[in-house]
Amino acid sequence: MIYPKFDVIVVGSGAAGLYGALCLPDNLSVALVTKDQLNTGASDWAQGGIAAAISAEDSPKLHLNDTLKAGAGLCDRLAVKFLVEHAESSIKSLVEMGVAFDRHQSQLAMTLEAAHSRPRVLHAADTTGRAIVATLAQQVLQKNNIQVLSQAFALKLWLNSRQECQGISILKDHHVSWIQAGAVILATGGGGQVFSQTTNPEVSTGDGVALAWRSGATIRDPEFVQFHPTALTVPGAPRFLISEAVRGEGAHLIDHSGKRFAFDYHPDGELAPRDIVSRAIFSHLQKTGESHVFLDLQAIPPERIRYRFPNIIRVCQHWDVDIFTKPIPVTPAAHYWMGGIIVDTMNQTSIPGLYAVGETASTGVHGANRLASNSLLECIVYASQLAKLQPLSLPTVVAPAMKEISADWDKELNLVTIIRNQLPELIWQSAGICRNARIMEQAIAQVKDWRSQMHNLSLNQYVAVLPTQQFKLRHALAEPQLKLYAETLNLLDIGYLILKSAAFRTESRGGHYREDYPDTLDSWQLHTIIHQEQWSKS
């Protein structure tokens, strides 16, 4: 028996993973690995839209300048230039695939979002991500060269003696086994679940970044987290994102007295960059002692609300908020991660044979603060480069016999469950919207202790499995238990990366704000580059 072998493995089924799989040459055999079902990632939740300078009143240069301004000095100008100049062809590709963007008469409709100098955000009502992902998923299912492996959790990267990536181990159908490939593409999204308050779905546990970091890949700028200003805040409700496009259409932020307080913090008020609006809400709540503020849509014509935001209407109604008669209670929540695995414009990481796309990657486009609606565009533009991918040529490897295990991990899972429940609140309190050294150092010590305890559990050997080992799990609950352990380990590593780099950056910039270092320093216009345990400025 030999190991299952593909030309390419794509891990993740959001917009980046799906589009990347579709762009790969048809003569390559592709395994699309997703830990849940298709259409469960953050892309499917994206409401606002996809930015592209394609109107006569706009230009890639203006889009470039807006992106650089939002990125607060840390964008890679060439990476941004690549993004904006390939936007039009990417939109054309999506339209040809069947994505039904909204139109004004025969022209694609575009709206204005915060920090954009022109209306350039294309949308499909308020479910743009869902429209894109649904179309891409349908296309993937029709491709003969793509095999979807659902309910499959990636545990570890397979590096050969030359430190080239040649596959992954996965947990699927009660087996821990290996798949070989000439290229592995990580497209697992962000790590928003490391925060207790997040707009991200449950699958966003930072798996790709954690896997890559543990294998020696270089990580960049994990301290930069974008906190979305307006998440629905109703007791018992998930932190459902109220799109930036709502404010772009004219909605106002008000406090309990009805005051439009955002102008006290920035001249652009509600349309200031997201990090500023989030801090304005955070600061105002601290000042007033209130638990939330409100988003008032009264300035938007009702027919416009019905046309643009049907999903927001539906979700708010479910939680007894009629947006036509009363404002929406909102607070900030963790939303998007600007940092990730360093890649070039070909999506190549520092490990040969390993690639990353989407929120998992750090292309240099977003800098210290993502410009609204650039993320879906980045997924499509950069994933299209995978059409040029050339997998490594690998030898056939004989697989070892499957070893059956019937371990009972109930006692170990008590510790794992405690850590999984307590970690998000720890990270929210220590590395949330406002940070300071004392609280972060305490949190780092706690995370390091938890990581040490996790590594000492017998569960760890099945995550740190070697290519010479494969396991069949006989215990009925073993698979969900091992998945819980692996996700918790990934979240601990993500929390550690965020905390260590946030403590290291003694200034405030973009999505990173230090109460003890509130100024932005010219001397800090540098990236935080992380090589496993090495922390440096570069």
C-alpha positions in Angstrom: 0.0 0.0 0.0 1.2 3.5 -0.9 0.1 6.9 0.5 -2.8 8.6 -1.4 -1.1 11.0 -3.7 -2.3 14.2 -5.4 -0.5 16.9 -7.4 -1.9 19.6 -5.1 -3.7 19.7 -1.7 -5.8 22.8 -1.0 -6.7 23.2 2.7 -9.8 25.4 3.2 -13.0 26.0 1.2 -13.6 29.8 1.5 -13.3 32.1 -1.5 -9.5 31.8 -1.6 -9.4 28.0 -1.4 -12.3 27.5 -3.9 -11.1 30.0 -6.4 -7.5 28.8 -6.1 -8.6 25.2 -6.7 -10.5 26.3 -9.8 -7.4 28.3 -11.2 -5.1 25.3 -10.9 -4.4 23.7 -14.3 -6.9 21.0 -15.2 -4.2 18.4 -15.7 -3.4 18.5 -12.0 -5.2 16.2 -9.5 -6.4 18.3 -6.6 -7.6 17.4 -3.1 -9.7 20.1 -1.5 -9.6 19.5 2.3 -12.3 21.2 4.4 -12.8 20.5 8.1 -16.5 21.1 7.8 -18.7 21.3 4.7 -18.3 23.7 1.8 -19.6 27.2 2.4 -18.9 27.4 6.2 -15.9 29.8 6.2 -15.8 33.5 6.8 -16.0 34.3 3.1 -19.5 33.0 3.2 -20.4 35.6 5.9 -18.9 38.6 4.0 -21.6 41.1 3.7 -20.2 44.4 2.4 -18.7 43.5 -1.0 -15.6 43.4 -3.1 -13.6 46.5 -3.9 -12.5 47.2 -7.5 -11.7 50.5 -9.3 -13.6 49.8 -12.5 -15.8 52.8 -13.0 -15.0 55.8 -15.2 -14.8 58.1 -12.2 -12.3 55.8 -10.4 -8.8 54.4 -11.1 -6.4 51.8 -9.8 -4.2 54.6 -8.7 -6.9 56.0 -6.4 -7.6 52.5 -5.0 -3.9 52.1 -4.4 -3.6 55.4 -2.5 -6.7 54.6 -0.4 -5.2 51.2 0.5 -1.8 52.6 1.4 -3.4 55.3 3.6 -5.5 52.7 5.5 -2.5 50.4 5.9 -0.7 53.1 8.1 2.7 52.8 6.5 3.0 49.0 6.5 1.6 48.0 3.1 3.9 46.6 0.5 3.3 49.1 -2.3 4.1 46.6 -5.1 1.7 44.0 -3.6 -1.0 46.6 -3.5 -0.3 47.7 -7.0 -0.6 44.1 -8.1 -3.9 43.9 -6.4 -5.6 47.0 -7.8 -4.3 46.5 -11.3 -5.7 43.0 -11.5 -9.1 43.9 -9.9 -10.9 44.4 -13.2 -9.9 41.1 -14.7 -10.9 39.3 -11.4 -14.3 40.9 -11.4 -14.8 39.9 -15.0 -13.8 36.3 -14.1 -16.4 36.2 -11.3 -19.2 37.6 -13.5 -18.4 35.0 -16.2 -18.6 32.3 -13.6 -22.1 33.5 -12.7 -21.7 35.7 -9.6 -24.8 37.9 -9.7 -23.6 41.3 -8.5 -26.2 44.0 -8.1 -26.6 46.3 -11.1 -27.9 49.8 -11.7 -29.6 49.4 -15.1 -27.0 47.5 -17.1 -24.0 48.6 -15.1 -22.5 47.0 -12.0 -23.7 48.9 -9.0 -21.1 50.2 -6.6 -21.3 51.7 -3.1 -19.1 53.8 -0.9 -17.4 52.3 2.2 -15.3 53.8 4.9 -11.9 55.2 3.9 -12.6 54.7 0.1 -12.4 57.9 -1.9 -14.8 56.7 -4.5 -17.8 54.3 -4.6 -16.1 51.1 -5.8 -17.6 48.3 -3.7 -19.5 45.8 -5.7 -22.1 43.8 -3.9 -24.9 41.2 -4.1 -27.4 42.7 -1.7 -25.8 42.2 1.8 -24.6 38.6 1.1 -21.8 39.2 -1.3 -19.5 36.6 0.2 -22.2 34.0 0.1 -23.0 34.7 -3.6 -19.3 34.4 -4.5 -18.7 31.2 -2.4 -21.9 29.5 -3.6 -20.9 30.1 -7.2 -17.4 28.9 -6.7 -18.5 25.8 -4.8 -20.8 24.8 -7.6 -18.0 25.2 -10.1 -15.6 23.1 -7.9 -18.2 20.3 -7.6 -18.3 20.1 -11.4 -14.5 19.7 -11.9 -13.4 16.1 -12.5 -9.8 16.9 -11.3 -10.9 18.1 -7.9 -11.8 15.7 -5.1 -13.5 17.3 -2.1 -12.5 15.8 1.3 -15.1 17.2 3.7 -15.1 16.7 7.5 -11.3 16.4 7.3 -9.1 18.2 9.7 -5.5 19.0 8.8 -3.2 18.1 11.7 0.4 18.5 10.5 2.5 19.4 7.4 4.8 16.8 5.9 8.3 18.1 5.4 10.9 15.9 3.8 14.7 15.8 4.5 15.2 18.9 2.3 12.5 20.8 4.3 10.1 20.8 1.4 6.4 20.4 2.0 5.1 17.2 0.4 1.7 16.7 2.1 -0.3 16.7 5.2 -1.8 14.5 7.9 -5.5 14.6 8.3 -8.1 13.5 10.8 -11.0 12.0 8.9 -13.5 9.1 9.4 -11.8 8.1 12.7 -8.4 7.8 11.0 -5.2 9.8 11.3 -3.5 9.4 8.0 -1.2 11.1 5.5 -1.8 12.4 2.0 1.1 13.2 -0.3 1.2 16.1 -2.7 3.7 18.1 -4.8 2.2 21.3 -3.4 0.1 22.3 -0.3 -2.0 25.4 -0.4 -3.2 26.8 3.0 -6.5 28.7 2.7 -7.9 28.2 6.2 -9.0 31.8 6.8 -8.3 33.8 10.0 -8.3 33.1 13.7 -11.1 35.2 15.1 -12.3 32.5 17.5 -9.2 33.2 19.6 -11.3 36.3 20.8 -14.5 35.9 22.8 -16.1 38.7 20.8 -15.8 38.0 17.1 -17.8 38.1 13.9 -16.0 35.0 12.6 -17.6 31.6 12.3 -16.7 28.7 14.6 -14.3 27.2 12.0 -12.0 30.3 12.1 -9.4 28.9 14.5 -6.2 29.9 12.8 -5.3 26.4 11.7 -3.2 27.2 8.7 -1.1 29.8 10.4 -0.5 27.5 13.4 0.4 24.5 11.2 2.8 26.6 9.2 4.5 28.3 12.2 5.0 24.9 13.9 6.7 23.7 10.7 9.0 26.7 10.5 7.3 29.0 8.1 7.8 32.7 8.6 4.9 34.7 10.1 4.4 38.5 9.7 2.5 41.1 11.7 0.1 39.0 13.8 -0.5 41.9 16.2 -2.6 43.7 13.6 -6.2 42.6 14.2 -9.1 44.6 12.7 -12.0 45.0 15.1 -15.2 45.6 13.3 -17.1 48.5 14.9 -20.6 47.3 14.5 -21.6 43.8 15.6 -25.1 43.1 16.7 -25.2 43.1 20.5 -28.3 41.4 21.9 -28.3 39.0 24.8 -28.0 35.4 23.5 -27.3 36.4 19.9 -24.0 35.7 18.1 -21.9 38.8 17.2 -23.5 39.1 13.8 -21.7 41.7 11.7 -23.6 44.8 10.6 -21.9 45.6 7.4 -19.8 48.7 6.9 -22.0 49.3 3.9 -24.8 50.3 6.2 -22.8 53.3 7.3 -21.7 53.8 3.7 -25.4 54.1 2.8 -25.9 56.8 5.5 -26.6 55.1 8.8 -25.5 57.1 11.9 -23.8 55.9 15.1 -25.6 57.3 18.2 -25.4 56.8 21.9 -28.3 56.3 24.3 -29.0 60.1 24.3 -29.1 60.1 20.5 -25.8 62.0 20.0 -23.6 61.2 16.9 -20.6 60.8 19.1 -18.1 59.5 16.5 -17.4 63.1 15.3 -15.9 63.7 18.8 -13.1 61.2 17.8 -12.5 61.8 14.1 -13.7 64.4 11.6 -15.1 61.7 9.3 -17.3 60.4 12.0 -18.9 57.0 11.2 -16.9 56.8 7.9 -13.5 57.0 9.6 -11.3 53.9 9.2 -12.5 50.9 11.1 -9.8 50.9 13.8 -10.7 54.5 14.7 -14.4 53.9 14.8 -13.9 50.8 16.9 -11.8 52.7 19.4 -14.3 55.6 19.4 -17.1 53.2 20.4 -14.8 51.5 23.0 -13.7 54.8 24.5 -17.3 56.2 24.5 -18.6 53.2 26.3 -15.9 53.5 28.9 -16.7 57.2 29.3 -20.5 56.7 29.6 -20.6 53.3 31.3 -23.1 52.0 28.7 -22.9 48.5 27.4 -23.5 49.3 23.7 -24.2 52.1 21.2 -26.7 52.1 18.3 -26.6 52.2 14.6 -29.5 54.3 13.4 -30.7 53.7 9.8 -33.4 56.4 9.7 -31.4 58.4 7.2 -31.7 55.6 4.6 -34.9 55.4 2.6 -36.8 52.2 3.6 -36.9 50.9 0.0 -33.1 51.2 -0.1 -32.7 49.3 3.1 -34.9 46.5 1.8 -33.0 46.3 -1.5 -29.5 46.5 0.0 -29.8 44.7 3.4 -32.3 41.9 3.3 -30.2 39.5 5.4 -29.5 42.1 8.0 -33.2 42.8 8.2 -33.9 39.1 8.6 -31.3 38.4 11.3 -32.2 41.5 13.3 -35.9 40.6 13.2 -35.0 37.2 14.5 -33.5 38.9 17.6 -36.5 41.3 17.9 -34.8 44.3 16.4 -36.9 46.0 13.7 -34.4 48.2 12.0 -37.1 50.3 10.4 -38.4 51.5 13.7 -35.5 51.4 16.1 -31.7 51.5 16.0 -29.5 48.4 16.1 -27.5 47.8 19.4 -23.9 47.3 18.4 -20.4 47.0 19.9 -17.0 46.2 18.3 -15.8 42.6 17.7 -12.7 41.0 16.3 -13.2 40.7 12.5 -10.1 40.4 10.3 -6.5 39.4 10.8 -4.0 41.4 8.7 -1.0 39.3 9.7 -0.3 35.7 8.5 2.2 33.6 6.7 4.5 35.6 4.5 4.0 35.0 0.8 5.1 36.6 -2.5 2.9 37.4 -5.4 3.0 33.7 -6.4 1.6 32.8 -2.9 4.9 30.9 -2.1 5.8 30.8 1.6 9.3 30.4 3.1 8.9 26.6 2.9 9.3 25.2 -0.7 6.1 23.5 -1.8 3.9 25.3 0.7 1.6 28.1 -0.4 -0.9 30.3 1.4 -3.8 32.4 0.1 -6.6 34.6 1.6 -6.6 35.7 5.3 -4.1 32.9 6.1 -1.5 34.7 4.1 0.4 38.0 4.6 0.7 39.3 1.0 1.6 42.8 2.2 -1.6 44.3 0.8 -3.3 45.2 4.1 -0.5 46.6 6.2 -1.5 47.6 9.7 -5.2 48.0 8.8 -7.3 46.5 5.9 -9.2 48.8 3.7 -12.8 47.7 3.7 -13.8 45.1 1.1 -10.2 44.5 -0.1 -10.1 41.0 1.4 -12.4 39.3 -1.0 -10.5 41.0 -3.9 -7.2 39.8 -2.4 -8.6 36.2 -2.3 -9.4 36.3 -6.0 -6.5 38.2 -7.4 -3.8 36.3 -5.5 -5.5 32.9 -5.9 -5.5 33.4 -9.7 -1.7 33.2 -9.6 -2.1 29.5 -8.7 -2.7 28.9 -12.4 1.1 29.2 -12.7 1.8 26.7 -9.9 4.3 23.9 -10.6 4.1 21.1 -8.0 7.3 19.4 -6.8 8.1 16.0 -8.3 7.9 13.5 -5.4 8.8 9.9 -5.0 6.2 7.3 -4.2 6.2 6.5 -0.5 5.0 3.2 1.0 2.5 3.8 3.8 2.9 2.0 7.2 0.3 -0.3 8.6 -2.6 1.4 10.3 -2.3 1.1 14.1 -5.5 0.7 16.0 -5.9 2.6 19.3 -8.8 2.6 21.7 -7.6 5.4 24.1 -10.1 7.1 26.4 -9.2 10.7 26.7 -12.0 11.9 28.9 -9.7 13.0 31.8 -7.3 14.9 29.4 -10.3 16.6 27.7 -11.3 18.2 31.0 -8.1 20.3 30.8 -8.5 20.9 27.1 -12.1 22.1 27.6 -11.1 24.5 30.4 -8.4 26.0 28.2 -10.7 26.2 25.1 -13.4 28.1 27.2 -11.0 30.5 29.0 -8.6 31.4 26.3 -10.9 33.6 24.1 -11.8 35.8 27.0 -8.1 36.1 28.1 -7.1 37.2 24.6 -10.0 39.6 24.3 -9.1 41.3 27.6 -5.4 41.4 27.0 -5.0 41.8 23.2 -8.3 43.3 22.2 -9.1 46.9 21.1 -6.8 48.5 23.7 -3.6 46.9 25.0 -0.9 47.5 27.6 2.3 45.7 28.6 1.3 44.6 32.1 -1.9 42.8 31.1 -0.2 41.3 28.0 2.8 39.9 29.9 0.4 38.2 32.4 -1.5 36.7 29.5 1.7 35.5 27.8 2.7 33.7 30.9 -0.7 32.0 31.1 -0.7 31.0 27.5 2.8 29.6 27.8 1.7 27.5 30.8 -1.3 26.2 28.9 0.8 25.3 25.9 3.2 23.4 28.1 0.3 21.5 29.7 -1.2 20.7 26.3 2.1 19.4 24.9 2.4 17.0 27.8 -1.0 15.3 27.1 -1.0 11.9 25.3 -3.3 13.5 22.7 -0.4 15.5 21.4 1.3 12.5 19.8 -1.6 12.2 17.3 -1.3 15.9 16.2 2.5 15.6 16.1 2.3 12.3 14.2 5.2 11.3 12.0 4.9 10.1 8.3 5.9 6.7 9.5 2.7 6.5 11.6 -1.0 6.1 10.9 -3.8 5.5 13.4 -7.3 4.2 13.5 -9.4 5.6 16.4 -11.7 2.9 17.7 -13.3 4.9 20.6 -16.6 6.4 19.4 -15.8 9.9 20.7 -12.1 9.9 19.8 -12.4 11.9 16.6 -14.3 14.9 18.1 -12.0 14.8 21.1 -8.9 14.9 19.0 -10.3 17.7 16.8 -11.1 19.7 19.9 -7.5 19.2 21.1 -6.0 20.2 17.8 -8.1 23.3 17.4 -7.4 24.4 21.0 -3.6 23.9 20.4 -3.9 26.0 17.2 -5.8 28.8 19.1 -3.1 28.8 21.8 -0.4 29.2 19.2 -2.4 32.0 17.5 -3.0 33.7 20.9 0.7 33.4 21.7 1.7 35.0 18.3 -0.7 37.9 18.7 0.3 38.6 22.3 4.1 38.3 21.8 4.1 40.6 18.8 1.7 43.1 20.3 3.9 43.3 23.4 6.9 43.7 21.2 5.5 46.6 19.2 5.8 49.6 21.6 3.7 52.0 19.5 0.2 52.3 18.2 -0.5 51.8 14.5 -3.6 50.6 12.5 -5.3 47.7 14.2 -2.8 47.7 17.0 -3.4 50.2 19.8 -1.3 50.5 23.0 -2.7 52.5 25.9 0.9 52.8 27.2 2.4 53.7 23.8 -0.4 55.7 22.1 1.7 57.4 19.5 2.6 56.2 16.0 6.4 56.3 15.6 8.3 56.8 12.3 11.0 54.5 13.6 8.5 51.7 13.8 7.5 51.7 10.1 8.7 48.1 10.1 7.1 44.7 10.1 7.1 42.1 13.0 8.8 39.1 11.5 8.5 35.8 13.4 10.6 32.7 12.9 9.2 30.3 15.4 10.7 31.5 18.7 12.7 34.4 17.2 11.2 37.8 17.4 12.6 40.7 15.5 11.9 43.8 13.5 12.6 43.6 9.7 
